[in-house]
Amino acid sequence: MGPYDPHCGEYTFLAPPLGVWRLAGVLAERGVDVKVFDPNCCVGPPERALEKEILRDTWDVIGVSTTGMTLKFDLELAHLARRLAPKAFMVAGGMEATFRPELMFDLGPFDRVILGEGERPLLEIAERLRSQQPLGGIVGTVERRADGTLLRLPQMAMTHDELRAAIFCTPYESMPYEAYWDRLEAAYRVGGLPTKAAREAALAEIRSVRLITLNYCPMGCTFCSSTNFLHEAQGTVASIARLDAEECLTMIKRIVATHPRVRTIIFQDDIFVFSKDRRVLPLCEGIVAAKEAGELPKHLQFISTNRIDAMTEERLSAMRRAGFRVLGFGIENFSRNVLNEFNKGQIHRHIEPMLSATLQLGITPFLDLILSSPRATLEDVAETLSEAYRWLRQGCEIGMYPYVIPFSGAAFARDPTLRPHTEYAHRHVEGTDIEWQQAAKILPIDPVVREVILQIERNFEAMLAELQPRAAHLPSRLRSLVWILAGVPVLAQHGIIVASEQEVRAELESRLPQVRRATAARAVAMA
């Protein structure tokens, strides 16, 4: 079972859960009868769809993938599965399970928790069930002893050969990408967009297939949990493993053959290009050659997330020739002080020249930004809002968050000095009496900055509530403008001018699809 996001992409990608499908492919390769249940793309309510799926057969094992943002909903489906299949062996996996196995046992109906990559432990569970052997002591799992204590059995991260075999087993042929595309085209109202160019751009964004080529990002950003995921599972520092250029090309060709309507392949690695990178240039050359030979369609495009300090003009030019149309950069903030706090101070001097070079080549940079940090000042917040608006107007796209989210396993989430500045949200698992307090926000320590961020968030939510009934889907490029518009008057009250409020409103209105502009302009004016 993949993570369940009832908010349709607020907490997850609107795409098949790639890690879950990879596990299914590895299990099927070994002769295991396996079914993926994707609660984000099923007919009717997910609870009803899950009930029909479970009752159609007798299942030996039910696995639930969990994330911190979707945990409440994942647990609701897990408890439903337990009621429907009381004899099934239930396991929890994913980020939240790896970092907080004790929470999984406290809140969920699980018999085991998987640490890190699930391929080896699930294969071992399947083999033991086949041979009717006990299921205790499996490497890569956590089990609860009779006295309530936990037995943790770490596992090594997969090697390059193991990772390659797992990725090659991913059953792209069975993954319902077309169903997601149809849903997204309806959400974007592609047919109602005013020009052919706009429709083509939307289709290029929607008709995408994701590919993982890396096991984890080693950069150690203080707000990030995935950077520590395999370390936590292994108990020591894990080695990096990723596909080489030829292996990437093999997977790209397979994806195109399987999903011929695909317009874009998204490399879902946390970081695609490293500073010392021997893969990106040969891969780009291979893609260009494959397109010239007719092995790949010439219109095929690519998106990846990259270190901005790993970019050079040579690499950017090669990626442009290969068809990379969007490059994600985890800039996170424009303030040097905040970047130092995020353990990313080294990228600051690369931001201006590399964004400029990327735009000049006709590639769209996508910037992930966090508006504040625990020790941010008002000047830091203003600098990031101002720079975000400047780069957005030059052609960048932006995803923006107001504060650090304390993801389990991140350095910030583990810092005891930040606990007094962490806000918690009450969570309740529907259909049970289970409830808990979940860390939701790490707010700025400075009380003035803290209140500014919270007021910006309140303004944003009010504006979004006015806009959303009039727009079926607001992509991040529009939501980031709403964040900027929400922040401009708040900072102005403190004597800091970020931009003209009227100008930002006009910019937002001009970017909304034509069919919705009139009502949207009224909504922004009222907010």
TASUL-V253607 format. One record per residue. RES is the residue in one small letter. OMEGA is omega in radians with two decimals (* if undefined). Layout:
res->RES omega->OMEGA
res->RES omega->OMEGA
This chain:
res->m omega->3.09
res->g omega->3.07
res->p omega->-3.06
res->y omega->3.12
res->d omega->-3.12
res->p omega->3.14
res->h omega->2.95
res->c omega->3.04
res->g omega->3.09
res->e omega->-3.06
res->y omega->-3.09
res->t omega->2.96
res->f omega->3.01
res->l omega->-3.10
res->a omega->3.09
res->p omega->-3.14
res->p omega->-2.92
res->l omega->-3.14
res->g omega->3.12
res->v omega->3.11
res->w omega->3.09
res->r omega->3.08
res->l omega->-3.14
res->a omega->3.14
res->g omega->3.12
res->v omega->3.13
res->l omega->-3.14
res->a omega->3.11
res->e omega->3.12
res->r omega->3.05
res->g omega->3.12
res->v omega->3.05
res->d omega->-2.99
res->v omega->3.13
res->k omega->3.05
res->v omega->3.00
res->f omega->-3.13
res->d omega->-3.08
res->p omega->-3.12
res->n omega->-3.12
res->c omega->3.14
res->c omega->-3.13
res->v omega->3.14
res->g omega->3.13
res->p omega->-3.11
res->p omega->-3.13
res->e omega->3.13
res->r omega->3.14
res->a omega->3.12
res->l omega->3.12
res->e omega->3.13
res->k omega->-3.12
res->e omega->-3.10
res->i omega->-3.06
res->l omega->-3.13
res->r omega->-3.09
res->d omega->3.03
res->t omega->-3.05
res->w omega->3.10
res->d omega->-3.07
res->v omega->2.99
res->i omega->-3.14
res->g omega->-3.11
res->v omega->3.07
res->s omega->-3.03
res->t omega->2.92
res->t omega->-3.14
res->g omega->-3.08
res->m omega->-3.09
res->t omega->-2.95
res->l omega->-3.13
res->k omega->-3.08
res->f omega->3.07
res->d omega->-3.13
res->l omega->3.10
res->e omega->3.10
res->l omega->3.12
res->a omega->3.13
res->h omega->3.05
res->l omega->3.12
res->a omega->3.13
res->r omega->3.12
res->r omega->-3.11
res->l omega->-3.10
res->a omega->-3.02
res->p omega->-3.10
res->k omega->-3.13
res->a omega->3.06
res->f omega->-3.01
res->m omega->-3.14
res->v omega->3.06
res->a omega->3.09
res->g omega->3.13
res->g omega->-3.06
res->m omega->-3.02
res->e omega->3.14
res->a omega->-3.12
res->t omega->-3.09
res->f omega->-3.05
res->r omega->-3.13
res->p omega->3.14
res->e omega->3.11
res->l omega->3.13
res->m omega->3.12
res->f omega->-3.13
res->d omega->-3.01
res->l omega->-3.00
res->g omega->-3.11
res->p omega->-2.92
res->f omega->3.05
res->d omega->3.12
res->r omega->2.99
res->v omega->3.12
res->i omega->3.09
res->l omega->3.05
res->g omega->-3.10
res->e omega->-3.00
res->g omega->-3.00
res->e omega->-3.08
res->r omega->-3.12
res->p omega->-3.12
res->l omega->3.05
res->l omega->3.12
res->e omega->3.10
res->i omega->-3.14
res->a omega->-3.12
res->e omega->3.14
res->r omega->3.08
res->l omega->3.12
res->r omega->-3.07
res->s omega->3.10
res->q omega->3.08
res->q omega->3.10
res->p omega->-3.07
res->l omega->3.12
res->g omega->3.01
res->g omega->-3.13
res->i omega->3.13
res->v omega->-3.12
res->g omega->3.13
res->t omega->2.97
res->v omega->3.08
res->e omega->-3.14
res->r omega->3.10
res->r omega->-3.12
res->a omega->-3.12
res->d omega->3.10
res->g omega->3.10
res->t omega->-3.07
res->l omega->3.00
res->l omega->-3.08
res->r omega->-3.09
res->l omega->-3.06
res->p omega->3.07
res->q omega->3.08
res->m omega->3.04
res->a omega->3.14
res->m omega->3.05
res->t omega->3.10
res->h omega->-3.09
res->d omega->3.12
res->e omega->3.13
res->l omega->3.12
res->r omega->-3.14
res->a omega->3.14
res->a omega->-3.14
res->i omega->3.14
res->f omega->3.11
res->c omega->-3.10
res->t omega->-3.02
res->p omega->-3.13
res->y omega->-3.13
res->e omega->-3.08
res->s omega->-3.01
res->m omega->-2.96
res->p omega->-3.13
res->y omega->-3.11
res->e omega->3.12
res->a omega->3.07
res->y omega->-3.13
res->w omega->3.14
res->d omega->3.12
res->r omega->-3.10
res->l omega->3.11
res->e omega->3.07
res->a omega->-3.13
res->a omega->3.13
res->y omega->-3.03
res->r omega->-3.03
res->v omega->-3.12
res->g omega->-3.12
res->g omega->3.13
res->l omega->-2.88
res->p omega->-3.07
res->t omega->3.08
res->k omega->3.13
res->a omega->3.12
res->a omega->3.14
res->r omega->3.14
res->e omega->3.12
res->a omega->3.13
res->a omega->3.14
res->l omega->3.10
res->a omega->3.13
res->e omega->-3.04
res->i omega->-3.04
res->r omega->-3.09
res->s omega->3.06
res->v omega->-3.06
res->r omega->-3.13
res->l omega->3.05
res->i omega->3.12
res->t omega->-3.02
res->l omega->3.13
res->n omega->3.08
res->y omega->3.09
res->c omega->-3.07
res->p omega->-2.94
res->m omega->3.03
res->g omega->3.07
res->c omega->-2.97
res->t omega->-3.14
res->f omega->-2.95
res->c omega->3.07
res->s omega->-3.06
res->s omega->3.11
res->t omega->-3.12
res->n omega->-2.98
res->f omega->-3.10
res->l omega->3.04
res->h omega->-3.12
res->e omega->-3.12
res->a omega->-3.06
res->q omega->-3.08
res->g omega->3.07
res->t omega->-3.14
res->v omega->-3.11
res->a omega->3.09
res->s omega->3.09
res->i omega->3.03
res->a omega->3.07
res->r omega->3.11
res->l omega->3.04
res->d omega->-3.03
res->a omega->-3.11
res->e omega->3.11
res->e omega->3.05
res->c omega->-3.11
res->l omega->3.08
res->t omega->3.14
res->m omega->3.12
res->i omega->3.14
res->k omega->3.13
res->r omega->3.13
res->i omega->-3.14
res->v omega->3.12
res->a omega->-3.10
res->t omega->-3.11
res->h omega->-3.01
res->p omega->3.12
res->r omega->-3.09
res->v omega->3.08
res->r omega->-3.03
res->t omega->2.98
res->i omega->-3.13
res->i omega->3.04
res->f omega->-3.01
res->q omega->3.07
res->d omega->3.06
res->d omega->3.10
res->i omega->-3.02
res->f omega->-3.13
res->v omega->3.11
res->f omega->3.11
res->s omega->3.07
res->k omega->-2.96
res->d omega->3.12
res->r omega->-3.02
res->r omega->-2.90
res->v omega->-3.12
res->l omega->3.08
res->p omega->3.12
res->l omega->3.12
res->c omega->3.10
res->e omega->3.13
res->g omega->3.11
res->i omega->3.13
res->v omega->3.14
res->a omega->3.14
res->a omega->3.10
res->k omega->-3.14
res->e omega->-3.13
res->a omega->-3.12
res->g omega->3.14
res->e omega->3.04
res->l omega->3.10
res->p omega->-3.09
res->k omega->-3.10
res->h omega->-3.08
res->l omega->-3.12
res->q omega->-3.06
res->f omega->3.03
res->i omega->3.07
res->s omega->3.06
res->t omega->-2.95
res->n omega->2.94
res->r omega->-3.12
res->i omega->3.10
res->d omega->3.04
res->a omega->-3.10
res->m omega->2.97
res->t omega->3.12
res->e omega->3.10
res->e omega->-3.14
res->r omega->3.13
res->l omega->-3.14
res->s omega->3.12
res->a omega->3.14
res->m omega->3.09
res->r omega->3.14
res->r omega->-3.12
res->a omega->3.11
res->g omega->3.04
res->f omega->-3.07
res->r omega->3.08
res->v omega->3.04
res->l omega->3.08
res->g omega->3.09
res->f omega->3.10
res->g omega->-3.12
res->i omega->3.05
res->e omega->-3.10
res->n omega->3.12
res->f omega->3.14
res->s omega->3.11
res->r omega->-3.13
res->n omega->-3.14
res->v omega->3.10
res->l omega->3.06
res->n omega->3.12
res->e omega->3.12
res->f omega->-3.06
res->n omega->-3.13
res->k omega->-3.08
res->g omega->-3.07
res->q omega->-3.07
res->i omega->-2.94
res->h omega->-3.06
res->r omega->-3.12
res->h omega->-2.98
res->i omega->-3.07
res->e omega->-3.08
res->p omega->-3.07
res->m omega->3.04
res->l omega->3.12
res->s omega->-3.14
res->a omega->3.13
res->t omega->3.13
res->l omega->-3.13
res->q omega->3.13
res->l omega->3.14
res->g omega->3.06
res->i omega->3.13
res->t omega->3.01
res->p omega->3.01
res->f omega->-3.04
res->l omega->2.97
res->d omega->-3.08
res->l omega->2.97
res->i omega->-2.95
res->l omega->-3.11
res->s omega->3.06
res->s omega->-3.14
res->p omega->-3.07
res->r omega->-3.13
res->a omega->3.01
res->t omega->3.06
res->l omega->3.14
res->e omega->3.10
res->d omega->3.14
res->v omega->-3.13
res->a omega->-3.14
res->e omega->-3.13
res->t omega->3.08
res->l omega->-3.10
res->s omega->-3.14
res->e omega->3.10
res->a omega->-3.14
res->y omega->3.13
res->r omega->-3.09
res->w omega->3.09
res->l omega->-3.14
res->r omega->3.11
res->q omega->3.08
res->g omega->3.08
res->c omega->2.94
res->e omega->-2.95
res->i omega->2.90
res->g omega->-2.99
res->m omega->3.06
res->y omega->-3.01
res->p omega->-3.04
res->y omega->3.12
res->v omega->3.02
res->i omega->-3.06
res->p omega->3.11
res->f omega->3.12
res->s omega->3.12
res->g omega->3.10
res->a omega->-3.13
res->a omega->3.12
res->f omega->-3.11
res->a omega->-3.12
res->r omega->-3.07
res->d omega->-3.08
res->p omega->-3.14
res->t omega->-3.12
res->l omega->-3.11
res->r omega->3.09
res->p omega->-3.09
res->h omega->3.14
res->t omega->3.07
res->e omega->-3.09
res->y omega->3.10
res->a omega->3.11
res->h omega->3.13
res->r omega->3.11
res->h omega->3.12
res->v omega->-3.11
res->e omega->3.14
res->g omega->3.13
res->t omega->3.02
res->d omega->-3.10
res->i omega->3.08
res->e omega->3.14
res->w omega->3.07
res->q omega->-3.09
res->q omega->3.10
res->a omega->-3.02
res->a omega->-3.07
res->k omega->2.88
res->i omega->-3.05
res->l omega->3.11
res->p omega->-3.14
res->i omega->3.12
res->d omega->-3.05
res->p omega->3.12
res->v omega->3.13
res->v omega->3.13
res->r omega->-3.11
res->e omega->3.08
res->v omega->-3.13
res->i omega->3.14
res->l omega->3.10
res->q omega->3.07
res->i omega->3.13
res->e omega->3.12
res->r omega->3.10
res->n omega->-3.13
res->f omega->-3.11
res->e omega->3.11
res->a omega->3.12
res->m omega->-3.12
res->l omega->3.13
res->a omega->3.10
res->e omega->-3.08
res->l omega->-2.94
res->q omega->3.08
res->p omega->-3.10
res->r omega->-3.13
res->a omega->-3.06
res->a omega->-3.11
res->h omega->3.06
res->l omega->3.13
res->p omega->-3.04
res->s omega->-3.13
res->r omega->3.08
res->l omega->3.13
res->r omega->3.13
res->s omega->3.06
res->l omega->3.08
res->v omega->3.09
res->w omega->-3.13
res->i omega->3.12
res->l omega->3.12
res->a omega->-3.07
res->g omega->-3.05
res->v omega->-3.10
res->p omega->-3.14
res->v omega->3.13
res->l omega->3.10
res->a omega->3.09
res->q omega->3.11
res->h omega->3.07
res->g omega->-3.13
res->i omega->-3.14
res->i omega->3.12
res->v omega->-3.13
res->a omega->3.06
res->s omega->-3.14
res->e omega->3.14
res->q omega->-3.14
res->e omega->3.14
res->v omega->3.09
res->r omega->-3.14
res->a omega->3.12
res->e omega->3.12
res->l omega->-3.11
res->e omega->-3.11
res->s omega->-3.10
res->r omega->3.09
res->l omega->3.09
res->p omega->-3.01
res->q omega->-3.04
res->v omega->-3.08
res->r omega->-2.97
res->r omega->-3.04
res->a omega->-3.13
res->t omega->-3.12
res->a omega->3.13
res->a omega->3.09
res->r omega->-3.11
res->a omega->-3.13
res->v omega->-3.13
res->a omega->-3.12
res->m omega->-2.99
res->a omega->*
